[in-house]
Amino acid sequence: FYCVVSDEDQWPAVARFARRFVRAFSAKDPVVLAIGATGPLTAQTIGSRIESLLNRLDVDPARAPHFEVSDEDGADMWIEAFQDEEIIEATSIADPSPSGLRRLMRKMRA
């Protein structure tokens, strides 16, 4: 899964997805949420927010699903780097509930 955060206005939707992602998966699952920071919110700020989310959900970071957060110069080039991967834009998923995400992953692996 991937999300682009180019400004503060995009963060709430990404945070909602990240919360569902954490509830749906664990470190044992072969999934990643890649977040590209392309604006004033830096990867460090977003990483801190994800750490706070894990704390609020009482999830041990060692048991949480994998997050990749990076500062990027532009969304298009960053997204193109994933072209050989099976990746989905997270905030556009029709059913982003934890159970919906697990169903989607089962479909993708089948």
Backbone atoms as SQL, in Angstrom:
CREATE TABLE atoms (id INTEGER PRIMARY KEY, chain TEXT, resi INTEGER, resn TEXT, atom TEXT, x REAL, y REAL, z REAL);
INSERT INTO atoms VALUES
  (1, 'A', 1, 'PHE', 'N', 0.845, -1.165, 0.000),
  (2, 'A', 1, 'PHE', 'CA', 0.000, 0.000, 0.000),
  (3, 'A', 1, 'PHE', 'C', 0.895, 1.234, 0.000),
  (4, 'A', 2, 'TYR', 'N', 0.392, 2.320, -0.593),
  (5, 'A', 2, 'TYR', 'CA', 1.161, 3.556, -0.535),
  (6, 'A', 2, 'TYR', 'C', 0.242, 4.749, -0.345),
  (7, 'A', 3, 'CYS', 'N', 0.793, 5.800, 0.219),
  (8, 'A', 3, 'CYS', 'CA', 0.117, 7.081, 0.389),
  (9, 'A', 3, 'CYS', 'C', 1.133, 8.174, 0.123),
  (10, 'A', 4, 'VAL', 'N', 0.648, 9.267, -0.400),
  (11, 'A', 4, 'VAL', 'CA', 1.468, 10.459, -0.567),
  (12, 'A', 4, 'VAL', 'C', 0.905, 11.531, 0.356),
  (13, 'A', 5, 'VAL', 'N', 1.785, 12.180, 1.099),
  (14, 'A', 5, 'VAL', 'CA', 1.372, 13.281, 1.967),
  (15, 'A', 5, 'VAL', 'C', 2.125, 14.523, 1.503),
  (16, 'A', 6, 'SER', 'N', 1.397, 15.398, 0.801),
  (17, 'A', 6, 'SER', 'CA', 2.041, 16.613, 0.308),
  (18, 'A', 6, 'SER', 'C', 1.739, 17.826, 1.178),
  (19, 'A', 7, 'ASP', 'N', 0.716, 17.705, 2.045),
  (20, 'A', 7, 'ASP', 'CA', 0.441, 18.799, 2.975),
  (21, 'A', 7, 'ASP', 'C', -0.369, 18.273, 4.158),
  (22, 'A', 8, 'GLU', 'N', -0.540, 19.114, 5.136),
  (23, 'A', 8, 'GLU', 'CA', -1.233, 18.744, 6.380),
  (24, 'A', 8, 'GLU', 'C', -2.666, 18.282, 6.120),
  (25, 'A', 9, 'ASP', 'N', -3.317, 18.836, 5.103),
  (26, 'A', 9, 'ASP', 'CA', -4.706, 18.469, 4.795),
  (27, 'A', 9, 'ASP', 'C', -4.844, 16.999, 4.395),
  (28, 'A', 10, 'GLN', 'N', -3.795, 16.403, 3.862),
  (29, 'A', 10, 'GLN', 'CA', -3.850, 15.000, 3.452),
  (30, 'A', 10, 'GLN', 'C', -3.607, 14.045, 4.619),
  (31, 'A', 11, 'TRP', 'N', -3.038, 14.534, 5.701),
  (32, 'A', 11, 'TRP', 'CA', -2.675, 13.657, 6.806),
  (33, 'A', 11, 'TRP', 'C', -3.870, 12.936, 7.439),
  (34, 'A', 12, 'PRO', 'N', -5.027, 13.576, 7.685),
  (35, 'A', 12, 'PRO', 'CA', -6.122, 12.849, 8.352),
  (36, 'A', 12, 'PRO', 'C', -6.543, 11.564, 7.626),
  (37, 'A', 13, 'ALA', 'N', -6.640, 11.607, 6.316),
  (38, 'A', 13, 'ALA', 'CA', -7.029, 10.397, 5.567),
  (39, 'A', 13, 'ALA', 'C', -5.948, 9.325, 5.671),
  (40, 'A', 14, 'VAL', 'N', -4.684, 9.735, 5.623),
  (41, 'A', 14, 'VAL', 'CA', -3.582, 8.788, 5.749),
  (42, 'A', 14, 'VAL', 'C', -3.550, 8.209, 7.162),
  (43, 'A', 15, 'ALA', 'N', -3.790, 9.051, 8.159),
  (44, 'A', 15, 'ALA', 'CA', -3.815, 8.573, 9.550),
  (45, 'A', 15, 'ALA', 'C', -4.938, 7.557, 9.756),
  (46, 'A', 16, 'ARG', 'N', -6.109, 7.814, 9.172),
  (47, 'A', 16, 'ARG', 'CA', -7.220, 6.850, 9.283),
  (48, 'A', 16, 'ARG', 'C', -6.827, 5.515, 8.663),
  (49, 'A', 17, 'PHE', 'N', -6.187, 5.574, 7.482),
  (50, 'A', 17, 'PHE', 'CA', -5.765, 4.333, 6.844),
  (51, 'A', 17, 'PHE', 'C', -4.697, 3.636, 7.681),
  (52, 'A', 18, 'ALA', 'N', -3.743, 4.386, 8.195),
  (53, 'A', 18, 'ALA', 'CA', -2.675, 3.785, 9.008),
  (54, 'A', 18, 'ALA', 'C', -3.260, 3.070, 10.219),
  (55, 'A', 19, 'ARG', 'N', -4.258, 3.662, 10.850),
  (56, 'A', 19, 'ARG', 'CA', -4.920, 3.033, 12.003),
  (57, 'A', 19, 'ARG', 'C', -5.552, 1.696, 11.587),
  (58, 'A', 20, 'ARG', 'N', -6.235, 1.689, 10.460),
  (59, 'A', 20, 'ARG', 'CA', -6.863, 0.453, 9.972),
  (60, 'A', 20, 'ARG', 'C', -5.818, -0.579, 9.567),
  (61, 'A', 21, 'PHE', 'N', -4.733, -0.114, 8.975),
  (62, 'A', 21, 'PHE', 'CA', -3.623, -0.979, 8.570),
  (63, 'A', 21, 'PHE', 'C', -3.043, -1.683, 9.794),
  (64, 'A', 22, 'VAL', 'N', -2.833, -0.934, 10.869),
  (65, 'A', 22, 'VAL', 'CA', -2.284, -1.514, 12.107),
  (66, 'A', 22, 'VAL', 'C', -3.253, -2.514, 12.713),
  (67, 'A', 23, 'ARG', 'N', -4.537, -2.243, 12.627),
  (68, 'A', 23, 'ARG', 'CA', -5.538, -3.172, 13.170),
  (69, 'A', 23, 'ARG', 'C', -5.684, -4.426, 12.314),
  (70, 'A', 24, 'ALA', 'N', -5.388, -4.312, 11.027),
  (71, 'A', 24, 'ALA', 'CA', -5.579, -5.433, 10.108),
  (72, 'A', 24, 'ALA', 'C', -4.397, -6.398, 10.081),
  (73, 'A', 25, 'PHE', 'N', -3.182, -5.869, 10.270),
  (74, 'A', 25, 'PHE', 'CA', -1.992, -6.670, 10.025),
  (75, 'A', 25, 'PHE', 'C', -1.023, -6.612, 11.205),
  (76, 'A', 26, 'SER', 'N', -0.038, -7.509, 11.141),
  (77, 'A', 26, 'SER', 'CA', 1.033, -7.518, 12.145),
  (78, 'A', 26, 'SER', 'C', 2.366, -7.637, 11.409),
  (79, 'A', 27, 'ALA', 'N', 3.432, -7.660, 12.165),
  (80, 'A', 27, 'ALA', 'CA', 4.771, -7.788, 11.582),
  (81, 'A', 27, 'ALA', 'C', 4.937, -9.099, 10.816),
  (82, 'A', 28, 'LYS', 'N', 4.122, -10.085, 11.115),
  (83, 'A', 28, 'LYS', 'CA', 4.211, -11.380, 10.439),
  (84, 'A', 28, 'LYS', 'C', 3.639, -11.352, 9.024),
  (85, 'A', 29, 'ASP', 'N', 2.814, -10.353, 8.733),
  (86, 'A', 29, 'ASP', 'CA', 2.161, -10.288, 7.428),
  (87, 'A', 29, 'ASP', 'C', 3.075, -9.651, 6.382),
  (88, 'A', 30, 'PRO', 'N', 3.024, -10.158, 5.151),
  (89, 'A', 30, 'PRO', 'CA', 3.897, -9.640, 4.086),
  (90, 'A', 30, 'PRO', 'C', 3.324, -8.373, 3.442),
  (91, 'A', 31, 'VAL', 'N', 3.138, -7.332, 4.250),
  (92, 'A', 31, 'VAL', 'CA', 2.582, -6.076, 3.757),
  (93, 'A', 31, 'VAL', 'C', 3.444, -4.906, 4.221),
  (94, 'A', 32, 'VAL', 'N', 3.357, -3.822, 3.456),
  (95, 'A', 32, 'VAL', 'CA', 4.062, -2.585, 3.785),
  (96, 'A', 32, 'VAL', 'C', 3.135, -1.425, 3.469),
  (97, 'A', 33, 'LEU', 'N', 3.153, -0.420, 4.327),
  (98, 'A', 33, 'LEU', 'CA', 2.516, 0.852, 4.005),
  (99, 'A', 33, 'LEU', 'C', 3.652, 1.837, 3.766),
  (100, 'A', 34, 'ALA', 'N', 3.831, 2.221, 2.500),
  (101, 'A', 34, 'ALA', 'CA', 4.863, 3.191, 2.121),
  (102, 'A', 34, 'ALA', 'C', 4.217, 4.568, 2.086),
  (103, 'A', 35, 'ILE', 'N', 4.824, 5.512, 2.772),
  (104, 'A', 35, 'ILE', 'CA', 4.303, 6.877, 2.819),
  (105, 'A', 35, 'ILE', 'C', 5.390, 7.802, 2.307),
  (106, 'A', 36, 'GLY', 'N', 5.067, 8.514, 1.242),
  (107, 'A', 36, 'GLY', 'CA', 5.996, 9.479, 0.671),
  (108, 'A', 36, 'GLY', 'C', 5.630, 10.876, 1.123),
  (109, 'A', 37, 'ALA', 'N', 6.524, 11.522, 1.829),
  (110, 'A', 37, 'ALA', 'CA', 6.317, 12.893, 2.289),
  (111, 'A', 37, 'ALA', 'C', 6.886, 13.828, 1.228),
  (112, 'A', 38, 'THR', 'N', 6.014, 14.586, 0.572),
  (113, 'A', 38, 'THR', 'CA', 6.458, 15.429, -0.543),
  (114, 'A', 38, 'THR', 'C', 6.269, 16.914, -0.264),
  (115, 'A', 39, 'GLY', 'N', 5.924, 17.265, 0.949),
  (116, 'A', 39, 'GLY', 'CA', 5.682, 18.671, 1.257),
  (117, 'A', 39, 'GLY', 'C', 6.253, 19.062, 2.594),
  (118, 'A', 40, 'PRO', 'N', 5.581, 19.989, 3.268),
  (119, 'A', 40, 'PRO', 'CA', 6.103, 20.498, 4.531),
  (120, 'A', 40, 'PRO', 'C', 6.130, 19.474, 5.673),
  (121, 'A', 41, 'LEU', 'N', 5.265, 18.467, 5.627),
  (122, 'A', 41, 'LEU', 'CA', 5.337, 17.402, 6.633),
  (123, 'A', 41, 'LEU', 'C', 6.486, 16.486, 6.246),
  (124, 'A', 42, 'THR', 'N', 7.466, 16.370, 7.098),
  (125, 'A', 42, 'THR', 'CA', 8.631, 15.548, 6.790),
  (126, 'A', 42, 'THR', 'C', 8.398, 14.098, 7.199),
  (127, 'A', 43, 'ALA', 'N', 9.246, 13.238, 6.687),
  (128, 'A', 43, 'ALA', 'CA', 9.181, 11.821, 7.068),
  (129, 'A', 43, 'ALA', 'C', 9.359, 11.668, 8.577),
  (130, 'A', 44, 'GLN', 'N', 10.216, 12.476, 9.159),
  (131, 'A', 44, 'GLN', 'CA', 10.430, 12.403, 10.607),
  (132, 'A', 44, 'GLN', 'C', 9.148, 12.741, 11.371),
  (133, 'A', 45, 'THR', 'N', 8.435, 13.768, 10.943),
  (134, 'A', 45, 'THR', 'CA', 7.175, 14.151, 11.589),
  (135, 'A', 45, 'THR', 'C', 6.139, 13.049, 11.432),
  (136, 'A', 46, 'ILE', 'N', 6.019, 12.516, 10.231),
  (137, 'A', 46, 'ILE', 'CA', 5.047, 11.450, 9.983),
  (138, 'A', 46, 'ILE', 'C', 5.419, 10.210, 10.784),
  (139, 'A', 47, 'GLY', 'N', 6.705, 9.874, 10.830),
  (140, 'A', 47, 'GLY', 'CA', 7.150, 8.732, 11.630),
  (141, 'A', 47, 'GLY', 'C', 6.792, 8.898, 13.095),
  (142, 'A', 48, 'SER', 'N', 6.956, 10.099, 13.616),
  (143, 'A', 48, 'SER', 'CA', 6.586, 10.368, 15.014),
  (144, 'A', 48, 'SER', 'C', 5.090, 10.203, 15.225),
  (145, 'A', 49, 'ARG', 'N', 4.311, 10.619, 14.258),
  (146, 'A', 49, 'ARG', 'CA', 2.857, 10.461, 14.360),
  (147, 'A', 49, 'ARG', 'C', 2.465, 8.991, 14.319),
  (148, 'A', 50, 'ILE', 'N', 3.156, 8.210, 13.525),
  (149, 'A', 50, 'ILE', 'CA', 2.874, 6.769, 13.482),
  (150, 'A', 50, 'ILE', 'C', 3.255, 6.127, 14.812),
  (151, 'A', 51, 'GLU', 'N', 4.372, 6.527, 15.389),
  (152, 'A', 51, 'GLU', 'CA', 4.755, 6.019, 16.713),
  (153, 'A', 51, 'GLU', 'C', 3.685, 6.352, 17.750),
  (154, 'A', 52, 'SER', 'N', 3.161, 7.569, 17.705),
  (155, 'A', 52, 'SER', 'CA', 2.088, 7.964, 18.623),
  (156, 'A', 52, 'SER', 'C', 0.837, 7.121, 18.395),
  (157, 'A', 53, 'LEU', 'N', 0.529, 6.857, 17.146),
  (158, 'A', 53, 'LEU', 'CA', -0.619, 6.010, 16.823),
  (159, 'A', 53, 'LEU', 'C', -0.448, 4.620, 17.425),
  (160, 'A', 54, 'LEU', 'N', 0.726, 4.041, 17.266),
  (161, 'A', 54, 'LEU', 'CA', 0.987, 2.714, 17.830),
  (162, 'A', 54, 'LEU', 'C', 0.830, 2.739, 19.352),
  (163, 'A', 55, 'ASN', 'N', 1.323, 3.785, 19.983),
  (164, 'A', 55, 'ASN', 'CA', 1.174, 3.911, 21.435),
  (165, 'A', 55, 'ASN', 'C', -0.292, 3.996, 21.836),
  (166, 'A', 56, 'ARG', 'N', -1.063, 4.815, 21.119),
  (167, 'A', 56, 'ARG', 'CA', -2.498, 4.950, 21.437),
  (168, 'A', 56, 'ARG', 'C', -3.248, 3.639, 21.259),
  (169, 'A', 57, 'LEU', 'N', -2.830, 2.857, 20.262),
  (170, 'A', 57, 'LEU', 'CA', -3.481, 1.566, 20.003),
  (171, 'A', 57, 'LEU', 'C', -2.891, 0.450, 20.855),
  (172, 'A', 58, 'ASP', 'N', -1.891, 0.787, 21.670),
  (173, 'A', 58, 'ASP', 'CA', -1.205, -0.174, 22.532),
  (174, 'A', 58, 'ASP', 'C', -0.617, -1.334, 21.719),
  (175, 'A', 59, 'VAL', 'N', 0.048, -0.964, 20.616),
  (176, 'A', 59, 'VAL', 'CA', 0.684, -1.946, 19.733),
  (177, 'A', 59, 'VAL', 'C', 2.196, -1.808, 19.878),
  (178, 'A', 60, 'ASP', 'N', 2.840, -2.901, 20.203),
  (179, 'A', 60, 'ASP', 'CA', 4.293, -2.941, 20.298),
  (180, 'A', 60, 'ASP', 'C', 4.866, -2.711, 18.893),
  (181, 'A', 61, 'PRO', 'N', 5.732, -1.715, 18.706),
  (182, 'A', 61, 'PRO', 'CA', 6.297, -1.473, 17.370),
  (183, 'A', 61, 'PRO', 'C', 6.946, -2.698, 16.744),
  (184, 'A', 62, 'ALA', 'N', 7.493, -3.595, 17.548),
  (185, 'A', 62, 'ALA', 'CA', 8.107, -4.812, 17.008),
  (186, 'A', 62, 'ALA', 'C', 7.063, -5.761, 16.433),
  (187, 'A', 63, 'ARG', 'N', 5.819, -5.606, 16.849),
  (188, 'A', 63, 'ARG', 'CA', 4.740, -6.481, 16.356),
  (189, 'A', 63, 'ARG', 'C', 3.850, -5.790, 15.321),
  (190, 'A', 64, 'ALA', 'N', 4.099, -4.526, 15.075),
  (191, 'A', 64, 'ALA', 'CA', 3.286, -3.750, 14.131),
  (192, 'A', 64, 'ALA', 'C', 3.644, -4.119, 12.694),
  (193, 'A', 65, 'PRO', 'N', 2.702, -3.914, 11.768),
  (194, 'A', 65, 'PRO', 'CA', 3.033, -4.114, 10.358),
  (195, 'A', 65, 'PRO', 'C', 4.100, -3.099, 9.937),
  (196, 'A', 66, 'HIS', 'N', 4.713, -3.366, 8.817),
  (197, 'A', 66, 'HIS', 'CA', 5.857, -2.575, 8.365),
  (198, 'A', 66, 'HIS', 'C', 5.414, -1.260, 7.713),
  (199, 'A', 67, 'PHE', 'N', 6.044, -0.174, 8.135),
  (200, 'A', 67, 'PHE', 'CA', 5.859, 1.147, 7.534),
  (201, 'A', 67, 'PHE', 'C', 7.185, 1.578, 6.918),
  (202, 'A', 68, 'GLU', 'N', 7.130, 2.196, 5.753),
  (203, 'A', 68, 'GLU', 'CA', 8.287, 2.841, 5.122),
  (204, 'A', 68, 'GLU', 'C', 7.889, 4.288, 4.907),
  (205, 'A', 69, 'VAL', 'N', 8.553, 5.203, 5.572),
  (206, 'A', 69, 'VAL', 'CA', 8.236, 6.627, 5.434),
  (207, 'A', 69, 'VAL', 'C', 9.484, 7.332, 4.931),
  (208, 'A', 70, 'SER', 'N', 9.329, 8.088, 3.851),
  (209, 'A', 70, 'SER', 'CA', 10.505, 8.749, 3.276),
  (210, 'A', 70, 'SER', 'C', 10.155, 10.137, 2.760),
  (211, 'A', 71, 'ASP', 'N', 11.137, 11.021, 2.787),
  (212, 'A', 71, 'ASP', 'CA', 11.002, 12.333, 2.170),
  (213, 'A', 71, 'ASP', 'C', 11.268, 12.161, 0.681),
  (214, 'A', 72, 'GLU', 'N', 10.380, 12.717, -0.121),
  (215, 'A', 72, 'GLU', 'CA', 10.488, 12.566, -1.577),
  (216, 'A', 72, 'GLU', 'C', 10.352, 13.921, -2.253),
  (217, 'A', 73, 'ASP', 'N', 11.079, 14.091, -3.369),
  (218, 'A', 73, 'ASP', 'CA', 11.012, 15.352, -4.108),
  (219, 'A', 73, 'ASP', 'C', 9.721, 15.486, -4.904),
  (220, 'A', 74, 'GLY', 'N', 9.196, 14.365, -5.375),
  (221, 'A', 74, 'GLY', 'CA', 7.966, 14.417, -6.160),
  (222, 'A', 74, 'GLY', 'C', 7.228, 13.102, -6.104),
  (223, 'A', 75, 'ALA', 'N', 5.914, 13.175, -6.076),
  (224, 'A', 75, 'ALA', 'CA', 5.089, 11.975, -5.942),
  (225, 'A', 75, 'ALA', 'C', 5.190, 11.070, -7.167),
  (226, 'A', 76, 'ASP', 'N', 5.166, 11.648, -8.364),
  (227, 'A', 76, 'ASP', 'CA', 5.135, 10.824, -9.576),
  (228, 'A', 76, 'ASP', 'C', 6.362, 9.915, -9.695),
  (229, 'A', 77, 'MET', 'N', 7.529, 10.480, -9.494),
  (230, 'A', 77, 'MET', 'CA', 8.757, 9.671, -9.601),
  (231, 'A', 77, 'MET', 'C', 8.797, 8.610, -8.510),
  (232, 'A', 78, 'TRP', 'N', 8.353, 8.962, -7.316),
  (233, 'A', 78, 'TRP', 'CA', 8.348, 8.014, -6.199),
  (234, 'A', 78, 'TRP', 'C', 7.399, 6.853, -6.496),
  (235, 'A', 79, 'ILE', 'N', 6.207, 7.157, -6.984),
  (236, 'A', 79, 'ILE', 'CA', 5.222, 6.119, -7.303),
  (237, 'A', 79, 'ILE', 'C', 5.732, 5.239, -8.445),
  (238, 'A', 80, 'GLU', 'N', 6.362, 5.839, -9.448),
  (239, 'A', 80, 'GLU', 'CA', 6.899, 5.065, -10.567),
  (240, 'A', 80, 'GLU', 'C', 7.934, 4.040, -10.113),
  (241, 'A', 81, 'ALA', 'N', 8.620, 4.311, -9.037),
  (242, 'A', 81, 'ALA', 'CA', 9.624, 3.370, -8.527),
  (243, 'A', 81, 'ALA', 'C', 8.984, 2.051, -8.090),
  (244, 'A', 82, 'PHE', 'N', 7.682, 2.064, -7.846),
  (245, 'A', 82, 'PHE', 'CA', 6.967, 0.854, -7.426),
  (246, 'A', 82, 'PHE', 'C', 6.362, 0.098, -8.600),
  (247, 'A', 83, 'GLN', 'N', 6.609, 0.487, -9.835),
  (248, 'A', 83, 'GLN', 'CA', 5.907, -0.080, -10.977),
  (249, 'A', 83, 'GLN', 'C', 6.037, -1.592, -11.097),
  (250, 'A', 84, 'ASP', 'N', 7.117, -2.167, -10.610),
  (251, 'A', 84, 'ASP', 'CA', 7.275, -3.615, -10.689),
  (252, 'A', 84, 'ASP', 'C', 6.653, -4.336, -9.498),
  (253, 'A', 85, 'GLU', 'N', 6.123, -3.583, -8.564),
  (254, 'A', 85, 'GLU', 'CA', 5.520, -4.147, -7.354),
  (255, 'A', 85, 'GLU', 'C', 4.003, -4.140, -7.498),
  (256, 'A', 86, 'GLU', 'N', 3.364, -5.029, -6.777),
  (257, 'A', 86, 'GLU', 'CA', 1.913, -5.004, -6.709),
  (258, 'A', 86, 'GLU', 'C', 1.553, -4.076, -5.557),
  (259, 'A', 87, 'ILE', 'N', 1.136, -2.856, -5.907),
  (260, 'A', 87, 'ILE', 'CA', 0.923, -1.829, -4.884),
  (261, 'A', 87, 'ILE', 'C', -0.360, -1.066, -5.172),
  (262, 'A', 88, 'ILE', 'N', -1.014, -0.650, -4.114),
  (263, 'A', 88, 'ILE', 'CA', -2.315, 0.008, -4.218),
  (264, 'A', 88, 'ILE', 'C', -2.272, 1.323, -3.461),
  (265, 'A', 89, 'GLU', 'N', -2.864, 2.370, -4.063),
  (266, 'A', 89, 'GLU', 'CA', -2.977, 3.657, -3.385),
  (267, 'A', 89, 'GLU', 'C', -3.988, 3.495, -2.256),
  (268, 'A', 90, 'ALA', 'N', -3.528, 3.636, -1.039),
  (269, 'A', 90, 'ALA', 'CA', -4.283, 3.241, 0.146),
  (270, 'A', 90, 'ALA', 'C', -5.583, 4.004, 0.342),
  (271, 'A', 91, 'THR', 'N', -5.570, 5.302, 0.128),
  (272, 'A', 91, 'THR', 'CA', -6.777, 6.075, 0.437),
  (273, 'A', 91, 'THR', 'C', -7.865, 5.922, -0.623),
  (274, 'A', 92, 'SER', 'N', -7.594, 5.159, -1.691),
  (275, 'A', 92, 'SER', 'CA', -8.611, 4.935, -2.723),
  (276, 'A', 92, 'SER', 'C', -9.271, 3.562, -2.622),
  (277, 'A', 93, 'ILE', 'N', -8.943, 2.786, -1.612),
  (278, 'A', 93, 'ILE', 'CA', -9.484, 1.438, -1.460),
  (279, 'A', 93, 'ILE', 'C', -10.963, 1.522, -1.076),
  (280, 'A', 94, 'ALA', 'N', -11.795, 0.755, -1.774),
  (281, 'A', 94, 'ALA', 'CA', -13.243, 0.807, -1.562),
  (282, 'A', 94, 'ALA', 'C', -13.640, 0.422, -0.135),
  (283, 'A', 95, 'ASP', 'N', -13.054, -0.630, 0.401),
  (284, 'A', 95, 'ASP', 'CA', -13.364, -1.066, 1.769),
  (285, 'A', 95, 'ASP', 'C', -12.078, -1.097, 2.585),
  (286, 'A', 96, 'PRO', 'N', -11.732, 0.045, 3.216),
  (287, 'A', 96, 'PRO', 'CA', -10.478, 0.087, 3.968),
  (288, 'A', 96, 'PRO', 'C', -10.602, -0.380, 5.415),
  (289, 'A', 97, 'SER', 'N', -11.696, -1.061, 5.739),
  (290, 'A', 97, 'SER', 'CA', -11.820, -1.602, 7.097),
  (291, 'A', 97, 'SER', 'C', -10.751, -2.671, 7.292),
  (292, 'A', 98, 'PRO', 'N', -10.389, -2.975, 8.533),
  (293, 'A', 98, 'PRO', 'CA', -9.385, -4.036, 8.741),
  (294, 'A', 98, 'PRO', 'C', -9.750, -5.345, 8.043),
  (295, 'A', 99, 'SER', 'N', -11.002, -5.768, 8.141),
  (296, 'A', 99, 'SER', 'CA', -11.390, -7.015, 7.479),
  (297, 'A', 99, 'SER', 'C', -11.355, -6.851, 5.960),
  (298, 'A', 100, 'GLY', 'N', -11.712, -5.682, 5.454),
  (299, 'A', 100, 'GLY', 'CA', -11.639, -5.424, 4.017),
  (300, 'A', 100, 'GLY', 'C', -10.210, -5.464, 3.514),
  (301, 'A', 101, 'LEU', 'N', -9.280, -4.931, 4.301),
  (302, 'A', 101, 'LEU', 'CA', -7.862, -4.970, 3.915),
  (303, 'A', 101, 'LEU', 'C', -7.337, -6.399, 3.895),
  (304, 'A', 102, 'ARG', 'N', -7.742, -7.193, 4.877),
  (305, 'A', 102, 'ARG', 'CA', -7.310, -8.598, 4.890),
  (306, 'A', 102, 'ARG', 'C', -7.880, -9.354, 3.688),
  (307, 'A', 103, 'ARG', 'N', -9.144, -9.097, 3.338),
  (308, 'A', 103, 'ARG', 'CA', -9.735, -9.742, 2.152),
  (309, 'A', 103, 'ARG', 'C', -8.990, -9.336, 0.889),
  (310, 'A', 104, 'LEU', 'N', -8.673, -8.053, 0.783),
  (311, 'A', 104, 'LEU', 'CA', -7.945, -7.563, -0.381),
  (312, 'A', 104, 'LEU', 'C', -6.585, -8.256, -0.504),
  (313, 'A', 105, 'MET', 'N', -5.874, -8.408, 0.601),
  (314, 'A', 105, 'MET', 'CA', -4.579, -9.083, 0.560),
  (315, 'A', 105, 'MET', 'C', -4.734, -10.547, 0.141),
  (316, 'A', 106, 'ARG', 'N', -5.768, -11.220, 0.640),
  (317, 'A', 106, 'ARG', 'CA', -5.986, -12.625, 0.220),
  (318, 'A', 106, 'ARG', 'C', -6.221, -12.695, -1.276),
  (319, 'A', 107, 'LYS', 'N', -7.023, -11.772, -1.835),
  (320, 'A', 107, 'LYS', 'CA', -7.291, -11.741, -3.277),
  (321, 'A', 107, 'LYS', 'C', -5.996, -11.506, -4.058),
  (322, 'A', 108, 'MET', 'N', -5.175, -10.590, -3.568),
  (323, 'A', 108, 'MET', 'CA', -3.942, -10.262, -4.279),
  (324, 'A', 108, 'MET', 'C', -2.963, -11.423, -4.281),
  (325, 'A', 109, 'ARG', 'N', -2.968, -12.228, -3.230),
  (326, 'A', 109, 'ARG', 'CA', -2.045, -13.371, -3.148),
  (327, 'A', 109, 'ARG', 'C', -2.554, -14.578, -3.911),
  (328, 'A', 110, 'ALA', 'N', -3.839, -14.614, -4.219),
  (329, 'A', 110, 'ALA', 'CA', -4.432, -15.782, -4.895),
  (330, 'A', 110, 'ALA', 'C', -4.070, -15.832, -6.364);
